[in-house]
Amino acid sequence: MTKSDREIMEILEAFDLTRCVHSAAVLAGCDSKTVARYVAVRDVGRDPLTPTRRGRLIDPYLEKVEELVDRSRAKIRADKVHERLVALGFSGDERTTRRAVAEAKTAWKAGHRRRYRPWVPEPGMWLQFDWGKGPVIGGRPTVLFCAWLAWSRFRVVIPTWDRTMGTALSCVDTVLRRVGGVPAYLLTDNEKTVTIEHVAGVPIRHPEMVAAGRHYGCVIHTCVPYDPESKGGSEATVKIAKWDLVPTDANLRGGYASFGELVAACWAFEEKVNHRRHRETGRAPADMLAEERHHLHVLPSEPYTAALGLTRRVEDDQTIRWGSVRYSTPDGHQGEQVWCRVEGDVLVIVGGTEAGLGEITRHQLSTPGRPRIVDAHYPFHDSGNGPKAPKVKPRTAEEVAFLALGEGAHRWLVEAAAVGAQRVRTKMREAVELGALFGSGAVDDALGVAAMAGRFADGDLVSILEHRQAQDTVMEAFAAAVADEAHSTQPGTTAWEGFGR
């Protein structure tokens, strides 16, 4: 029976008092052999409180177990070790093998444990960023771009649809403008958009990413391949962002109805983590960022062109093609190069402006066969798909005099030509002559009425003028008439004077 620590100490105390195994056994209330065993363990310098390990069936095979664990760097599975031991003649069960393998792995890891040194970042030195799997919106997966400014612990999370080169540079530019400066180094993972390949363990940078680093005045570094612990800050940012933003059973967050809801959720997440007290620094990251900005490099006024998106050329009809769909641009960019990128469900087009590179327009993404054309981009063209009205261009003195009457004359000419009116030039001369008699304004109004009513026969214009003149005379007379008691049409009460008599 195994003795407790207190019972073992009482046995040893009784032996030290009596110096006799039998006497100590009587005082401690146990067998003399038990006293002798614990005393012998103490005399050879071992801890008597540590249980004595008994022999096991697997002891003859422990060296083989340790060899397999060391060769696999503690990766081998216990069932595979058991298969090899059985082939060597081991007759024990798999449970015994699992215990032996677990002990061997624990011992191996203790001797090969990775040693860390606390990292004390300097302000304005390091910005880490990484990608994380985002929620699914409308059956389409999203990606979270997560950035972390090392000294201030300021975090930025930007949702995207993909992780291409243009998207990555656009997110980097957004982060730098949000923090208000450029650090000395950017640290990220070894993606193909950053590192093309490794030669003898040396990462070969993507030329576009190197050019972007020169534009912003920083150096882009990558972590050790397959070693995410070398950029633990961004890894932690991705983990925390996914905890809050991706719907799971743990946070019970519902799904997102649109990409805009995810953008708003990311902004709310940033406000929360950047304005609460950080456990390590004891201060809010937003407050520390105000200090770190003094150590950041000045941010270029214009973003790196690749960060603006993919290049497109504006055609003569003021459109560009994106995904086999035509999108219109404002006037003045024909033949020029613009940059296009997708932000959620919106296509953003950036081009040259008087103030430099800037956004010139944006469209909702469409599908082939459904172009996005904005009428405001074509101020000198009529909107709609119907037939265009003919342009009125006077060439003779008579035409100039007629069209000088006003807009009604323009409308009358267009409508008369459309219905095939006869003797148009003669009627135009008559209208000019009537303008001298009735006034240009009255004739122009009458021409507008005739155009709307479709009256283009001989005498129609004079008839309209005379009718409108007669109406005006009646209205003037009615306005001049003054009603008084002597001429009132209201019946009096004289007929009622004899009523009841």
Phi, psi and omega in degrees: 000134182286132180272150175281167180299323181292318179295322179296318179294325177293323178296314181293324178294320178295323178291319178297331181282318186262337184058028181217132183294316182292317180295319179295326178294322179294317181292322183275345179073043179216181181282149181295330179293326178295318178298315181298322182294315182290325178293320179295321179296319180291324184290334179270006175090010178267164180278116180292342179280345179278128181299142179283130181279129179269160179293146180232161180296333185273355183305318179294345183252006184296324179297322178293320177299314180295325178295314180295320178296319181291319180295326180269003182054046176063029180256342186292146180274151184294326181293328177288324175296319181297321178299319180289323179292322177298321178294335179272355177110008179291132184251002180282174180272173184290334180297319177297320179295320180298320179296318181294318179294319179298318178294321180293321178294320178299317179294321180294317180293327177297325179275346181238025182293137179289135182258131184250154173235131181304132179265122179248095184288151176264150179294138177079015185257309192236136169230122180253144175215154182204171180250147176224153180287124181262184180287166177264127181238118181060035181078005182243124182287149177246171180230142179254120174270115186244124180239152186215117176275117197299310188289312183275349183061029180280130184246145176225131179234124182236121177279142178219170177268338182211181181229042179284175181300312180298320179294318180298314180292325177296318179293320178299316179297320179297318180296315181298322179286333178285324178276343174088023179175182183238125176283176181286325186226145170245128182243130181211189182273171182270064176275162181295338177285347180244311182241119182289313181197175176242129177242113183056037179082359181263123181286132177264116185286152174288129183302324180294322179289324177295317178297322177295320177298320178295322181297317182272348179080038178221169180247134181262123178244159176235155181283174176293132181305137179059030179223078183294344180293342180283356171222055186297332181297312179290327176298318178293323178297317177298315182298314181293320180296318180293326177301320186268328191258331182270125180298125177220173176289338182284318182261352178055029178283139177281170179288171180257131180282334182210167178293328179298325177296322178294320177299315178296322179294321177295321179295318178296323178297316178298316180299323182289309186284335183272348181244009174252159185293128179277139184296325185281314185268338183077010180226163178283136179303326180296324178290321179289330178297325178300327176281321184290337179301332179291343181256358180272152176287159179290134181278132177302146183293329180247141179288162174296136189301325179294335178289342180282344179124197180274147184278146174218155178254133180281125180282175181296336179270018176066027180238156171236161179249129178220116181062038180064023178234138178271134178233135183277155177232160179297161180294146177107357180248012181300133179080356181267166177264134177233169181240135183236139175212157182257129175238098183071242178256018186239138173264118180260129181245124182245136180212182180283134176232179179297332180265011183108197179292135180194167180289129180256333177191168175212149183227152167290136181299141182234182181244159180304138182093354179232078182293154177254102181241122180261123182298329181295340178284350182234069183292341182261012179232148177287142177276163178098167183252003181282178179294142181277143178290143180294144178279130181274116181231096181294139181239329181254168180295323178296318179294321179295318181294321180292313183289342177289347178296326178144192183293328178299324179293319177300315182293319180299317181296316181295315181290322179296321178293326183291326182266359178074043180295151181265153175053050183294315182295321179297317179292329176294319178295321178297322180295322178294319178295319178295333177296325177290334181272310184264345184104143183297321181297316181294318180293320179297318177297319180294322177296320177297319178294318179297323179294318181290325182275349181073032181258102183236014181279168178296136178084352180294319182294318178295320179298318179294320180295316181295320179296316180293325178293320178295320177299318181296322180295316179298317181294324178293319179294320180294323179290330182279337181293135180241122180278134175226179184289330182290332183242024182285143177270001180286125180294144181272190182249015182296325182295346183262002187293322183271004184292123178095354180272000000 
